[in-house]
Amino acid sequence: MSTNFLGPAIGPSVSEILASHASGTGSPTKTAARVADTIAARGDDGTWLSTVPRDELIAAAEEIERRPGARTLPLYGVPFGVKDSIDVAGYPTTLSCPDYSYVAAATAPAVQRLIDAGALYVGKTNLDQFATGLNGTRTPHTIPRSVYGNETISGGSSSGSALAVALGEVPFAVATDTAGSGRVPAALNGVVGFKPSRGLISTVGLVPACKSLDCLSVMAGSIDDVDRVLDIMIGRDDGDPWSRDRGPRFAGGEIRVGLPLESELEFFGNDDMRDAHLAFREQLARTHTTVEVSLEPFLAAGELLYQGPWVAERLVEFGDFLAQQPESIHPVVRQIFEGGHKYTAVDAFAALQKLQELKACVGRLWQQMDVLVVPTIGTTFTVDEVLAAPIDCNTMLGHYTHFGNLLDLLGVAIPLGVTAAGSPYSAMLLGNALTDDTVLQLAAQLLDEPRPIRTSQPAVSPSTVDSHAQERL
């Protein structure tokens, strides 16, 4: 039994930072200085690929303080990080590939909404190169490690976004999640990782991995922080062809929880993880109505992602770069990209037809449950284990996440503690498209967080955020 683990050191929450700034005990400039000093003290640990220089960060905080009605801004001076596949004007977007890097001319609309709401942009976080991977090792930069120590991987591809929150450097970070990239690193670092329904948050300004599946996601220390950030980021964007409106708020009442058959759960030989998850399920069954459902159609859909033609979709964005500068790409990522060339249009249509059949099957299951609860990951790995078997380990990490966007689901990974061996374990709550608020309500219950039922629209409307943007012009 290992006892050499640390765990997350979550810093002040969004609400705590706002209260400090409102009362005068703190201020955006003081927060900016604290964040810059905290990041500098750790040095290069693989969390950040670039940060705003300390003097510029403090100057940006001062600018926020000077805005008209600054203290009424919903994210007044709250610091945050952005995954380095998402554009922020004037800063490089690198996707963890130096030869691909460019300086963004415009800020992604979802990030701009945060800035307009008073949030303080700190810098770009590390990722598996081209957002291709779930383990955090596919980077030419420093390979990050989990906050739980023991050389445990950080998870990916949104490795830095999870670490920035788990290390207490920022209360939330913007990530992405195409195949589990925002949920797996959350599980491995003891934070909340929320992947909303596709289309709720604009993906304009995101360099796509698989454009038809991509989602922006949020890493945070609590459901309350997730709620506050979502209320700003969610909004229809006519520039995003997948954009759609938010679903209904949770109206109260019983939440029916689906649990897979125990025989269908896979922990890849990790008995400690199995024991921890089954104990959690027993506790869940004592407090909620549960129904048994088959995980088979979900897993069958997941197999289509990397064993089917969706791999070829990555070539839409990166095919030319692969052809022109193959040596600039991480070897494992290059191998995955090259594998996309073998698929034909016939393969694509066959997979689409199969997926539609699986969607129909899963759709019937939602008639008997509101939320499906599974492990976020079935096991953990060390950095050396992943480097020795990069594809196999990655496939195991995505066992419970790969099917999410293919089946148009939303998901939230919630931290539950550590196993007997000291490894982090996490549950993932999945819901059908546009049931985001119901899933978040259950997540809050399981984390013992108070969360009032909100039947109204978000407190900050797009027009309010747009008015703040006008004030800055």
Secondary structure by P-SEA (a helix, b strand, c coil): cccccccccccccaaaaaaaaaaccccaaaaaaaaaaaaaaacccccccccccaaaaaaaaaaaaaccccccccccccccccccccccccccccccccccbbbbccccaaaaaaaaabbbbcbbbbcccccccccccccccccccccccccccccccaaaaaaaaaaccccbbbbccccccccaaaaacbbbbbbcccccccccccccccccccccccccccaaaaaaaaacccccccccccbbbbcccccccbbbbbbccccccccccaaaaaaaaaaaaaaaaaccbbbbbbaaaaaaaaaaccccccccccccccaaaaacccccccaaaaaaaaacccccaaaaaaaaaaaaaaaaaaaaaaacccbbbcccccccccaaaaaacaaaaaaaaacccccccccbbbbbbbbccccccccccbbbbbbcccaaaaaaaaaaaaaccccccccccccccaaaaaaaaaaac
